[in-house]
Amino acid sequence: MSTPLYLANNPIYKLSMGNLNTKKSKELLSLLKERSWLVLDGKAKNNQGNLFKTELQQGDFVYVCIGSKQLWGIYRITGEWNTLPAELAPLLPSESEWGYRAAELVVSPVRNDIWNLKKVTKHWAPSGFSTFYRVADLEEANKLFFEPFYDRTLIPNAPEHLVKISQATPIPRNQILYGPPGTGKTFHTVIRAVAILEGVSDEAIKKEYPPAKRAELRKKFEKYQQAERIGFVTFHQAFTYEDFVEGIKPLPPTTPKHSKSEGAEEGEENRPTVGAGSVQYAVRKGIFRQMCETAANALPTEEEFVLKHIPFNELYAGFISHLGKLIESTNGPVIFRTKEGYGVQLTAVNQQTGRLTFQYGKGRVLDFDSPFNMDGSYSHVDKSRPEKLYALYSSIDQIKNLKSDIINKVGGNAKTLQWVAFNELKKYEASQLSSQRENKQIKPSPSYVLIIDEINRGNVANIFGELITLLEDDKRAGKGQTEALTVTLPYSQSKFSVPENLYLLGTMNTADRSVEALDTALRRRFSFTEMLPDPSLLSKDVEGINMQEMLLAINDRLEQLLDHDHVIGHALLMQVSNLNELKAAFRRSILPLLQEYFFGDWGKIGLVLGSAFIQQMNKKKEGKLKYKILSFDPYNKGDYSEKPVFRLTDVDSLEAKAFKDIYEIS
């Protein structure tokens, strides 16, 4: 039975990005998937581009396909519509009004052979003649599409509180909120952390705690902190692995004794120096290790949850029965991926002997994108082959080389097909273990959240060290986690793993030029949610000044002069209620930020704000520089005398008109 996916009264749409499935746009697709951006040409036919911009709302669901070739997954919209950054234009198939929406991945497909749906030509289907389309008939779509391809039954009208993170809308365990300065990233971590702990969506928390009830939400957040359910740390250039995970720290001097001191690890002895009042050392746990151990202690014990081992014969009997039903129920060929990413077709299953029969392309397995170009070549895999592989390997990842790890170990000659059969068997086994766990109805383990503010300001590769691999979902510790990994920590020599119920929530300022980009290995293990300026949160009338239009004008110009990451966030203006407060916000926050953006070229501030905010000193008579450049060979002082010198105007001397002129174009 498929797992329910509660939509909480939100609609679900189809989005096909098949027009990006070109050699030119291959890099763009990879970038969009990494950022969880969903895009569409604003001029798509039949008003579909406009509907993507105006009809789609935050909280709505979208299943994404690349034409009828590939499924990306089911996403939930988290951001407003925005113009695609100009720097991505060269990767687009055409010059048009391309826009995007930020989203979070909810469910990944369990199958990708969507050519089996070519006969389903309804508009909501991948093969349907539509780009953006609302899925109205969920009963039909569940039966033909969502259940077989996502193992999910979509339920439209479940109440919001039933949208559980662990079941219906699972959010990534490692995620980063990123965006320009002042977009509320740290502010939003309070909402996201409480949502994770209570198993609901961000939207549910916002609805329960509107801005007027922010103080109540903060109290709840602080209670979770006191209960050690939420941890908080800020990365910086001096932050190290020893601060984050564990390190050797000196203790206050004592008399020379070989005794354990407070704070020392169990089994560790202090190492005193020579002489009275010697310095002693102990291994101290960092916040990450503390949070991991606290979360691990809340996981079910062996007594609470023990998965039943399935004997191979019983497992294989269920497996071939499952494959037989799959062939009968699938409208088209049943295609499986090979280790190299090609496809082979399962044509027959012998329920008595367990033999599997495959059809494949001439001389090699067929191209996965062209599964019907077969020449009728057949080969078989008997039960004995996967049985031997099952005894040798606990994971498909342990098979690195098909010849040495399969043929040399278990014999036979169809090494690729043996790998396919074993891979599908392990998938089936995982699904059976998952069903066992669900049937036991164990109370879900409480979640824990570690917030890492300014995650890109630290040297993340050094801070996480060897623990980067342990962050992956399938490498985390927990009952039923068959691929969980454990490492030995360098100082304490203790065994360590990252539990499945710990969430990492980072923030990242995209305009910070003082730090490098995130380590690639770490970036691949995190999900990213973009936080953009939201002018609608500002007032339209502060002593006659439209704050919303002013911020829009500033950011439009900054994107033209710089890029998408160097804009101004709404949070810098949220507390402004009169002209004096607006002047203070410009003096303390906005002008210094623009000076940093245009370092060495302050004249461009005038292109953003106008001439009232900046003066060219050697052009205005009243602002001429007092001292001229002296003569000195071999320099030509004329070259420098003509160089423009700019000074910021005293903001307190400006009238309201100067701020209005930012957006009122005469």
N, C-alpha and C positions, 0 to 999 in steps of 0.2 A: 504493500500500500504506500502511495506517495505521501511525502510530508506536506502538511498544509502550509501555504504561504498566505498570511492574512494581509489583505490590502488596506484594511482600515478605512474603507469607503473611498479610497483613492483609485482613479482609473489607471489602466495599464495600456501603453501604446507600443506599436511596432516602430522601430527606427532602422531603416536600411541605409548603410553607408557604402553601398556597392560601387558608387561612382568614384570612391577613393581606392578601389582595388586595382590600382595601376602601378607600373614600375616607378613612375614619378612620385606617387603618393605613398609608397611603401614605408618610407621613413616617417611620414606624417602619422600614419596609422599606429606605428609603434609608439610614437610620442604621445598621441591621444590616449592610447590604452594605459600608458604609464601614469598619465595625469588624471585619468578617469574623466576625460572631457568627451561629451557627445556633440557632434557637429552636424550642421545641415546648411545647404545653400539657401539663402533667404529668397531666392527666386525659383525655388523648386516648383514644379508644375502643380496646377490645381490648388493653389493657395497653401500647399503643404509646408513650405518654408515659413510663411507667416503664422500658421498654426503652431509650429514648433516654437516660435518666438512668443506668441501671445496666449495660446491656450494652455500649454504645459505649465504646471505649477510645481513649486517645491513640495516634495512629499509624494508626487506622482511616480509611478513605476514605468520603466521602459525596457523592453527586451531589444537587444541590439544584434543585428546581423550584418554581415558584409555580403549583400546581395543574397544569392542562394548558395553561397560557397562556405560560409563559416558563421558560427554563433560566438558572440563575445560573452553574453550573460544577461541576467536581469539586473537592472540598475534602479536606484532610487534617486530622484533629482534632489540636489542639495543647494544649487545656486541659481541665480537669475540669468536670463539671457544676456550674453555679451558678444561684442564683435571679436572675431578671431584676431589675435595679434598680427600686426603687419609683417613681422619677421617670418611668419609661416606661409605667407602668400606664395613664395616661389614653389612650395610643395603642393599647392592646390591644383586641381585639374583645370580650373577656369577662373577668370577674374569675375568675381561676383560679390554679393553681400553675405559672406559666410559668417555664421554665428555659432556659439557653443554654449553649453550648460555644464557646470560641474555636477558630478554624480558620484555615488558610492556603489560599489559592487555588492549585490545582495546574494545572488546565487550564480554559480558557474554551471555550464551545461555538463551533463554526464555523457552525452553523445554529441557528435558533430557531423553525422552523416545526413545532413539536411536535404541532400538530393533525393532522399527517399520520400520527401514531401512534394516533389515536383508536380504531382497530380493534384495536390491541394492548392488551388489557385485563388482562394479567398483573399481579399485584400489584406487581412491581418497576418497571413502566412508569409514566410520568407520568400516564397516564389510568387506571391501575389503582386499585382501591378500597382504598387504603392511604395512611397518612401517613408511617409510619416502617417500612421493610421491608428485610430483607437480600436482596441480589441473589445468588441461589444458582447459577442457570444462566448462567454467564458466556459460554458459547459462543453461546447464543441472544441474550443481551443485547448482546454485541459485534456480532453480525450485524445486529440490528434497530435498535440504539440508539447504542452508544458509537462505532462506526466511522463511521456516516453523520453523526452529530450532533457528535462531538468529534474525529473523525479520530484516534482512539486505539483500540488493541486491548489490552484489559486482560489481563494475565498474572498469575495468582494466586500461583504458587509460586517466583518468582525470588528468589534469595538477597538479603539486605539490601545487600550491597556493590554490587549492580547497580542500586540505586535512584539513578541519576545525576541530579544537579541539572540538567544541561544537556539531558537527554532525558526522563527519566521523571517526576520530580517537580520541575520548575523552580520555584525560590523567587524572590520578587520581588528585583529588583536594589536597590531602595530600601525599607528596612523599619525600623520602630521598635518596640522593646520598651517597653511602657508599663505603669504600674501604681503603686500606693501605695508609700511608703517601705519599704525592707526586704524587698522581694519577690525580690531576687536578679537584678535587671535587668543590672547591670554584670557580675556574676558569670557570668550566662548568655551574655554576649557572647563569652566565651572558647570556650564549646561551639559556639555558632552560627558564629563565624568559622572555626574549624578544620573544621567540617562543610562549609561553603561551599568552602573551599580543597581539601578532599579529595573533594568530590563525593558526599557521603553525607548521610543525615538526621541530625538532632539525636539521635534515639533510638539510632542506630548508635554515635555518639560516647559517649553516656552508658553504653551497654552495654560498650564497649571500655574506658572510663575511669570506673568507678564512683567514688563519693566517696573510697574508700580510695586510689585512684590519681590523685587530683586533682593532686598534685605532678608526675606524669609528663605530664599534659595541659598544665600550665603551662609545662613545659620545651619541649614541642612548639610551643605558642603563641609563646613567646619566640624560638624558632628561626625561625619564620615572620616575626617582627618584624625580626630581624637580617637576614633575606634580603629585607627591604623588601616582603614580601607582605602584611603587616598594618601599618596606620598607626593611630594613636590621637590623639584631640584632645578637649578638653573645651570646650564653649561656655560663655561667661559674658557679662555685660552689656557688658564693654569689648571683646569680641572683634569684629573687623571683617572686611570683604571683603579689606582689605589684608593681614590676617593669614592668611586662609583661601585666597585665590586668588593675588593678587600685589599688591605695593605698593612705593612708593618709600621706601627706608630710607637714613638717613645712614651713611656709612662713617667710620672713624677719620681725623682730619685728616692731610693730607700736604702736601708742597710744591705750590704752584700749577702743575699740569700738566693739559693736556687729554688725559689718557690713561685707558684703561679700567682700572678697579680690580677687584680680586678680588670676585666676586659680581655684577658688572655683566652685563646681558644682552648677547648678541651683537648688534652693530650699535648699541648704546647708548653714549653718551659721558657721563662724569660732568660735572656742572655746578659748577665751583668758585666759591666766593665770592671777593670781592676781598681781597687781602692774603695774607701768609704763613700757612701752616698752614690753608689754606682747607678748608671742609667739602665733601665730595663725596657724591653720591647715586648709588644704583644700584637697579634694579628687582630685588626679591627675590621668589622664588616661595614661595607658601604651601603648606601640606601638601596641600591638595586638588589644586593644579596638579601638584605633584611626583608624587602618587600616580597621577594621570591619565596623565602622560607615561610613568611606569614601566610602567603596565599597557598603554598603547598600543604600547610597544616590543615587547611580547610577542605582539601580534596577528600573524596570518599575513601575510607580505609578498605583493606582487602576483605574484611569481614562484611562490609556493606555492599561491596560490588566485586564479584569474581566472575569473569566471563568464562563460559563453558567452552572448553576446547572441543573443536569439531573434528572427529576422526576423518582421515583423508577420504576413505570410501564414501562416507556419508556426505562429506563436502562435495566430492566430485559428482555424486549422483544428483545432488541438488543443482550443481552447476550445469550439467548437460540437459537437465529438465528445463532449467531457465533458458538455455540457448535454443532448445526446441521451440519453446513458447515464443521466443523472440523472432525466430524465423516465420512462425505462423502469423504473428500479429503485425509484423512490419510490412508496410506497403512499399515494397521494393527490396533491393538487395541489402543484406546486413554486412556492413563494412567495418573492419577493425583497423586501427593504426599499427604500423610496424615500429620498431625501434628507430628507424630512420625517418619516420613520418609519412611513409607511403601507406597505401591501403590494400587490404586483401579481403575477399568476400567469403564469408562462411556460407557454404551451400547445403551442407547436410550434417546431421548429428545422429549417430547410431545409439539409440537409447539402451541397447543390450550390451554392446561392447565398449561404448564410450568413445568410439573413433569420431574425430572431427575431420570434415572434408572442406578444403579451401580451394578457391579458384583465384588465379593471379595472372599478371601480364607476362608476355613472352620475354624470357631471359631475365626478368626481374619482377619485383612486385610493382603494381601499377601506381601511377601518379595519383595522389590522394584527391587532387582537384578534378581528375578525369576518370572516375571509377568504372565507367562503362566501356572503356577501350580494352577489352580482354580477348585473349585468343583461345580460350577454352582449356588452358593448362590447369591441371588439378594436382593436389598433393594432400596427404593425410597426416594426422597426428594421432597416434594411439594413446590410450590412457597411461601406459607405462612411462611415457616421456615426461609429462607434467608431474607424475607421481615422484619420479626421481628428482626433478628440479625442486619440488616442494620439500623434499627431505634435505636437500642441499642448501637452499636459500630461503631466508625468512622474508626477503624483500626483493622486488624486481630490480631495485637500484643496485643490488650486489652483482648483477650480471653486467659486466663492462664490455667484454669481447665475446661475440656470439660463438666464434669457433672454439676458443680456449675454455670458456665458461659453460658452454652447452655441449657441443659436439665431442670435445675431448673428455667430458665428464659423464654424459649420459648416452652418447652414441647417436646414430641416426644421421640424416643428411639435410633435413628441412629445418635448419637452425633458425631462420627467420620466423617460420610458422610455429616452431616450438616456443619461441619467445612470446609470440602473440597469444598462444593458448595459455601459457603460464601467467602472462600479464592480466588477461581477462579473468583467470581463476582467482588471482589475488584480489582483484576488484570485487568479485563476487563474495569472497571470504570477508572482506572489509564491510560489505553491506550487511552480511549476516551477523557479524559482531555488533554492528551499529543497531540492528534490530533487537538483539539481545539486550543491549543497554537500555533502549527505549522501553522494552517490555518490563524491565525491572522497576521502572518508574522511580529511580533514585532521585531524591530531592536535589536540584541543581546546586552545585557548589557556589558559594558567594563569590562575586567578582571583586577584583582589586584593580586600582588604577594608579600608575606612576606617571605623573605629569613632568615632562622635561621641557622647560621653557628655554627658548633660544638654542635649540638643539644643534644648529649649524655653527654656533660660535665656538664649540669645543672641537677638538680633534677626535671625531667620533670613531675612527678606526682604532686609535690607541685606547680610547675610553672603554669601548666594548670588547676589544681584544678578540680572544678566541670564542667569545659568547655570541658572535654575530649569527653563526649557524643555528644556535639554539632558539633564536627568535622566530623561526619559521613555524607555522601552525602544526605541521606534521612532525616536527622535531621536539615539540613541547611535551612535558611529562603530564601524565594523567591516565586514568584507567581506560583501557581500550586504545591507547595511543601506541600502535604497533611499531612506529618508526621513531619513537622518542630517543633522544640522545642525552648522554651524561658526560661531563668533562671533569677532570681533576684540577682544582684551583691551584695556582702556583705557590702561594704562600702557606696556606693552611693544609694543603694536600687533601682537602675534603672533596667528596663527590658532589657535583652540582648540576642542576638542571633547571630549566625555566618552566613553571607550571602553566597549564592551559588556561587557568582562570585569572591570569595577570595581563592587564592591558597597558600598553605604552602609548601615551598621548603627548606628542611633541608639538612645538610651535616653531615656525621658521620665518624670519624676516627676509623677503626676497630682495630687498634693496640694500642689504648690508654688504658693502664692498670690502670690509676688513677681513672677511673670512672666505674660505674656498667653498665650493659646492660640496654637498654631502658625498661621502664615500659611496661609490657605485654599488658595492656589495650591500651596504646598508639600505640604500635607496630602493633596491629591488625587493627588500623585505618589508617596506612600509607602503601604506596606502595614503594618498595625498588628497586633502580637501582644500580647495582654494577659498580664501576669504577675501572678498573684494569690497571696495568702498561702496557704501549704500547711502546715497544722498537723500533718499526718502525719509531717513531718520532725522534729518535736520529741519529746522524751521524755515518757512517760506517768507517770514516777515520779522526781521530783527531791525527795528527802526528803519523800515523801508528797504532793507537789504534781503534779497531772496538767497538764502544760504544754499539751498539745493542747486539752483542754477550756477551760483558762484563756484561750488565744488566741481560740478560737471564741466564748466568751462576750464578750470585749472587743470583737471585731469585729462581732458581732451588734448590740450596743448602739450602736456607733459608726455603723453603717449606719442605724439608726433615728433617731439624733439628728442625723446629718450626711448623708452619702451614701456611695455605693459607692466613691468615690475616696479617702475619708479613713478608712482603716483602718490596722492595724498589721501589718507584714510579719513572716514567720517568722524572717528573717535576724537580727533584733534579739535573738533568743533562742537562736540556734543553738549558741552556745558555753557555754551555761549547764549546769553539771553539779552545782551545789549551791546551797543557800539564799543564801549570801553573793554568789555570782555572779549569782543572780536579782535580789537587791537592787541590785547594781551596774548591771545592765541597766536596771532601772526608773529608777534615779537619773540615769544618763547618757543614756539614749535614750528610753525610753517616756514618762516623765513630762514631759520638755521637749517632746516631740512633741504630747502631749495639751494642754499649755499653749498651744502654737501653734494647734492645732485649735480650742480653745475660747477664743481670744484675747478678753479682756475679760469672760469668763463662766466662771471657773474652777470655779464650783460644779457645773457639769455633769460635771466629772471624777468627782465623787462618784456620779453616776448610772451611770458606767461601771465604776469600781473598787470603790465602796463607801465607807462613812463612815470606815473605818480609814485611808484615804489622804489625807483632806483634812478640815480643821477650819474651822468658822465661828467666827471670833474673837470677835465681839460677842454670842455666845449662850452659849458655854461659860464657866463661871465662872473656871476656871484659865487661860483664854486671852483674857480681856477686854483690849480695847485700853486702853492707859494714859492717853492723852490724848483728850479729847472735842472735838468740833467747836465752835469759838467762834461767838458771835453776830455777825452782820454783815448789816445791811439792804442790799438788800431780800430776802435769802434766808431761808428758813425752815429753821433747822438741824434741825428734827425730821424733815424729809424725808430728810436724809442720815444722821441718827443711826440710822434704821431699816434703812439699806442694808446688806446682808450683806457681810462682808469674809472672804475665805477664805485660808487658808494651807495649804501642803502639809505633811503629816506627814513627819518625818524617817524615811526608808525603813529606815535601819539599825536603828531601834527596833522595827520590826514583827516579829511572829512568823510562822511558816509559816501559821497559821490565817487571817491577813489575806489571803493569796494564795489559799488554798482557798475563802474566802468569795466570791471573785469569781465562781466557777462553781457552788458548792454553794448552791443556793437552799433556804432553810429553809421 
